[in-house]
Amino acid sequence: MTIKNMQFTCPNCGEVSTYAVQTDGEAPEQSGLAFHQDLGNLRSLGIPYTNSPNRDAYGPLVPQGIVVHYTQGKYEGAIGHFQNSASKVSAHFIVARDGRRIQMVPLPDPDTNGPRDGRYTAWHCKGGNTRYIGIEHEYGYTGATGPQDWTTDMMESSAELSAYLCHTYAIPVEVPLAPNERDWFTGFGGHYNVPNNSHTDPGPYFPWDYYIDLVQWFYGRMAVGFPPGAAPASAKPIREVQGSGKPAYQTL
């Protein structure tokens, strides 16, 4: 790992800022870290904060994507695991099957006087820790058998969070890699996509098409100038809830 000083230009006002970035390869030329936006709106999503000691302070995380994980255990157990310093693992967020969410590692905030100064990286994907925000999902526990375990409440809760993060950090709403590819991506990917990782989550049953449609739907509702319930991008495996335009999961 090396530390580089990199410049980022805010696409809103043109101001150029310099950040110390930990990297093991090419870092993105632009970053949502340069956006002059306040992360206080996360509080409006009703996300409580419980601190994890498992984090690094190498310099700010520069988000270029979101890594989807599963917990391999229950929601409460995952929270306790991330609070245990001996586990040496953490993620920024955990989402429960019933839609509950919790934040456990600070996010970057362009306002250095803000509550989340972004000095810390979560321990969720090795060399990708300085590139990616990690969201854990309550799945992979004993008894989880297939697509039905990725519940609607969990997917909608996670997608709303992801849409807000995409707005804040200029993360594209796309999945550029197949499950069997490992490479540095910009957008969304699984733990299995991050180089030098051996994990296989979120596994073969994660409904990527449905999830990305949901993220785009929430993204459209948050964007200035976009009509509520913007049309989803892909057609399967979704249907529209009557009268709402919101994607809904359909088990085929």
C-alpha positions in Angstrom: 0.0 0.0 0.0 1.2 3.5 -0.8 -0.1 7.0 0.2 -0.6 9.5 -2.7 -1.7 13.1 -2.7 -4.4 13.4 -5.3 -6.5 16.3 -6.5 -10.2 16.2 -7.1 -12.4 18.8 -8.7 -15.8 19.4 -7.4 -18.3 19.0 -10.3 -20.7 21.4 -8.6 -18.5 24.5 -8.1 -15.1 23.7 -9.7 -13.1 24.0 -6.5 -9.9 21.8 -6.5 -9.1 19.9 -3.3 -6.2 17.7 -2.4 -6.5 14.5 -0.3 -4.1 11.9 0.9 -5.3 8.6 -0.5 -4.1 5.1 0.3 -3.9 3.0 -2.9 -2.4 -0.1 -4.3 -3.0 0.8 -7.9 -4.7 3.5 -10.0 -7.1 5.6 -8.1 -10.1 7.2 -9.8 -9.5 10.6 -11.5 -12.6 12.0 -10.0 -14.3 11.2 -6.7 -17.6 11.9 -5.0 -15.4 12.9 -2.0 -15.0 16.2 -3.8 -18.7 16.9 -3.9 -19.7 19.7 -1.5 -22.7 17.8 0.0 -23.6 17.2 3.6 -24.1 13.6 4.8 -26.5 14.7 7.5 -29.4 13.4 5.4 -28.4 9.9 6.4 -30.0 10.7 9.7 -33.3 11.3 7.9 -33.1 7.7 6.7 -33.4 6.6 10.3 -30.0 4.9 10.5 -28.5 4.7 14.0 -24.8 4.6 14.6 -22.9 2.0 16.6 -19.2 2.3 16.5 -16.9 -0.6 15.4 -13.3 -0.5 16.6 -12.2 -2.4 13.5 -11.1 0.4 11.1 -8.0 2.1 9.8 -7.0 5.8 9.7 -4.8 5.8 6.7 -6.6 8.8 5.2 -10.0 9.3 3.7 -11.9 6.6 1.9 -12.4 7.7 -1.7 -15.6 5.9 -2.7 -15.7 4.6 -6.3 -18.3 1.8 -5.6 -20.3 -0.2 -3.2 -19.6 -3.8 -2.2 -22.5 -6.1 -1.4 -21.9 -8.6 1.3 -23.9 -11.1 3.3 -23.4 -11.6 7.1 -23.3 -15.5 7.4 -25.4 -15.0 10.5 -28.2 -13.0 12.1 -28.3 -9.2 12.2 -27.7 -8.8 15.9 -24.8 -11.3 15.7 -23.2 -9.4 12.9 -23.3 -6.2 15.0 -21.7 -7.9 17.9 -19.1 -9.4 15.6 -18.1 -6.0 14.2 -17.9 -4.6 17.7 -15.5 -7.3 18.8 -11.9 -6.1 18.2 -10.7 -9.6 18.0 -12.8 -10.3 14.9 -10.7 -7.8 12.8 -13.6 -7.2 10.4 -16.3 -4.5 9.9 -18.5 -2.8 7.3 -20.0 0.6 7.0 -23.6 -0.7 7.2 -25.6 -3.8 8.0 -29.2 -4.3 6.7 -31.5 -6.8 8.4 -34.1 -9.0 6.7 -36.9 -6.8 8.2 -35.3 -3.6 6.8 -33.5 -2.4 9.9 -30.2 -0.7 9.2 -27.2 0.3 11.3 -24.0 2.2 10.5 -20.8 1.1 12.1 -17.9 3.0 10.4 -17.8 6.7 9.6 -18.2 7.8 6.0 -16.2 10.5 4.2 -17.5 14.0 4.5 -16.1 16.9 2.5 -16.8 19.1 5.5 -13.8 18.3 7.7 -15.6 19.9 10.7 -18.6 17.5 10.1 -19.6 14.5 12.2 -18.1 12.0 9.7 -14.6 13.2 8.6 -13.9 10.1 6.6 -10.4 9.4 8.0 -11.4 5.8 8.6 -11.8 2.8 6.3 -13.8 -0.3 7.2 -12.2 -3.8 7.1 -14.4 -5.5 4.6 -12.6 -6.3 1.4 -8.8 -6.0 1.9 -7.2 -3.9 -0.8 -10.6 -2.5 -1.7 -11.1 -0.9 1.7 -10.0 2.5 0.5 -12.2 2.3 -2.7 -15.5 0.8 -1.6 -18.3 1.3 0.9 -19.4 -2.0 2.3 -23.0 -3.0 3.0 -23.7 -6.3 4.8 -27.0 -8.1 4.4 -28.6 -10.6 6.9 -28.2 -13.7 4.8 -26.0 -16.8 4.6 -27.1 -18.2 8.0 -28.1 -21.8 8.6 -31.5 -22.3 6.9 -31.0 -19.8 4.1 -31.9 -21.7 0.9 -32.4 -19.4 -2.0 -33.9 -16.2 -3.6 -36.8 -16.0 -1.1 -34.3 -15.2 1.7 -33.4 -11.9 0.1 -36.5 -10.3 1.4 -38.3 -7.3 -0.1 -37.9 -5.3 3.1 -34.2 -5.9 3.1 -33.7 -5.1 -0.6 -35.8 -1.9 -0.5 -34.0 -0.7 2.7 -30.6 -1.4 1.2 -31.5 0.1 -2.2 -32.6 3.4 -0.6 -29.3 3.6 1.3 -27.3 2.8 -1.9 -29.2 5.4 -3.9 -28.3 8.1 -1.4 -24.7 7.0 -1.4 -24.6 7.1 -5.2 -25.9 10.7 -5.2 -23.5 11.8 -2.5 -20.3 10.2 -4.0 -21.2 10.2 -7.8 -21.2 6.3 -7.9 -22.8 5.0 -11.1 -25.8 2.7 -10.6 -24.4 -0.3 -12.6 -22.9 -3.7 -12.2 -20.0 -3.9 -14.6 -18.6 -7.3 -13.7 -19.9 -10.9 -13.8 -19.8 -12.9 -10.6 -16.8 -14.9 -11.9 -14.7 -11.7 -12.6 -12.3 -10.1 -10.2 -11.2 -6.6 -11.0 -11.4 -3.0 -9.7 -14.9 -1.8 -10.6 -16.7 1.5 -10.5 -20.4 1.0 -9.4 -21.7 -2.0 -7.7 -20.1 -5.4 -7.1 -20.0 -8.4 -4.8 -17.3 -9.3 -2.4 -16.4 -12.0 -5.0 -15.5 -9.3 -7.5 -12.8 -7.5 -5.4 -9.3 -8.6 -6.3 -7.2 -10.6 -3.8 -10.3 -11.7 -1.9 -11.5 -15.3 -1.6 -15.1 -14.7 -0.4 -18.1 -15.8 -2.5 -20.8 -13.4 -1.1 -23.4 -12.3 -2.0 -23.7 -15.7 -3.7 -25.7 -17.0 -6.7 -29.1 -16.1 -5.4 -28.6 -12.3 -5.0 -31.2 -10.6 -7.3 -28.9 -8.1 -9.0 -31.4 -7.0 -11.7 -34.1 -6.3 -9.1 -31.7 -4.6 -6.7 -30.3 -2.2 -9.4 -33.8 -1.4 -10.5 -34.7 -0.5 -7.0 -31.6 1.6 -6.6 -32.4 3.5 -9.8 -36.0 4.0 -8.6 -34.9 5.5 -5.3 -32.2 7.5 -7.1 -34.8 9.0 -9.4 -37.0 10.0 -6.5 -34.0 11.7 -4.8 -32.7 13.6 -7.8 -33.7 17.1 -8.5 -35.7 17.3 -11.7 -36.5 13.6 -11.8 -40.1 12.6 -11.6 -41.1 10.4 -8.6 -41.0 6.7 -9.5 -38.7 7.0 -12.4 -38.9 4.0 -14.7 -36.5 1.1 -13.9 -33.8 0.3 -16.4 -34.2 -3.4 -16.9 -37.2 -5.6 -17.3 -36.4 -8.8 -15.4 -37.0 -10.2 -12.8 -39.3 -7.3 -11.8 -42.9 -6.2 -12.1 -44.4 -2.8 -11.1 -46.4 -2.5 -7.9 -49.8 -1.3 -9.0 -49.9 2.5 -9.3 -46.5 3.1 -7.8 -43.9 2.4 -10.5 -41.7 0.8 -7.9 -39.9 -2.4 -8.9 -41.0 -5.5 -7.0 -39.3 -8.9 -6.8 -40.9 -11.7 -8.8 -39.7 -15.2 -8.2 -39.6 -16.8 -11.7 
